[in-house]
């Protein structure tokens, strides 16, 4: 366990030292851009960002590097460890205005975000700790381990406890749900940093009936599981390896449920070739289905000319592409927890479902199926709240029990999986069973709200971009070319 944690930390630190990948990022030192050249010799400077101060001496990992602290001494922890802090993610979640706008241009945001985080960590106490990365939430960690008096109450103390004790003891990062709807908890299902006994990067080739278990209410959030919620972000990297000279299969490839009527993040993908089109892979689209409380199943799709080129650029040529689906509620000023009782749904519509979809950090136009090919913003399209599928993982009696699971991809027949009555549904005739694979997939619970305002749309766009920007480097370096 210790060796695994150390290898994860070293790999993440080395990856964080690398420059922004050149996807939507402009020139970098790696690809020859002069705007990202280091302020000193690349072999001797401490980092590659030209506008950040370079500390004297070799970078970490170079001969002659000297640690500034003895991290192995009693009580010493690195509050800037990538296990608990990422400056891009902190800025996306906690900073607003000009301080955020420069985050991806290497003109000071790293320093601003780091200083803001260190000041917060040193002065604030739970439950008012600001989340420092998608992977770690001090408020949620303390609440999940409330029986341990040694954790303390200060944000820095909670972080130190996790780094020095919790990570080695396997303590849970959060309960389901987190203590506050604006506390975010990331669960890695497939991760390039999760390690593998054969030194191969974990990857999943879609196969009907393959699934991740659901997390019950008050259960511990753990890797390789799925915790549904009214506010949930699902993020994944996907590659289409099926032949791209003919239209790829139009089929369902993921969804959560145990009953045939369960529709929660039920998602399909395919392409339709137009007459005279040289490549069939251009008109590719997604379909999403959610069950609602009072208006039945609601369908959305991305089959629109606004989206085709974005999807093609992301996936054509069997490239790894990043996707983010965000489920939330229409209301922006209410406390999201009121939506659990749905008390405001009829009178105000604030609890009605809201759904957005991003490809490589770019928002896709979503079409409400009932509105044909017209652009109809799905952020306002759901006509009632999403059905609370997260209340129960197991349903029925001992003889009829079914278990809700997150399938990648769903079975064609419900009997193909024990204690299951979930299978592919309309409009798909078949599930994906080959030619599609994942190398990174995770969920993040909680509602995204921009600091200092009631805006959720801006916050969701920032989070989708931050997820893509950070993990693009990991996938490029860690995920296999073939899958």
Buried (B, 14 or more C-beta within 10 A) or exposed (E): EEEEBEEBBEBBBBBBBBBBBBBBBEBBBEEEBEEBBBBEEEEBBBBBBBBBEBEEBBBEEEEEEEEEEEEEEEEEBBBBBBBBBBBBBBBBBBBBEEBBEBBBEBBBBBBBBBEBBBEBBEEBBBBEBBBBBBBBBBBBBBBBBEEBEEBBEBBBBBBBBBBBBBBEEEBBBBBBBBBBBBBBBBBBBBBBBBBEEEEEBBBBBBBBBBBBBBBBEEBBBBBEBBBBBBBBBBBBBBBBBBEBEEBBBBBBBBBBBBBBEBBBBBBBBBBBBEEEEEEBBBBBBBBBBBBBBEEEBBBBBBBBEEBBEBBBBBBBEBEBBBBBBBBBBBBBEBEBEBBBEBEBBEEEBBBBBBBBBBBBBBBBBBBBBEEEEEEBBBBEBBBBBBBBBBEBBEBBEEEEEBBBBBBBBBBBEBEEBEEBBBBBBEEBEBBBBEBBBBBBBBBBBBBBBBBEEEBBBBBBBBBBBBBBBBBBBBBBBBBEEEB
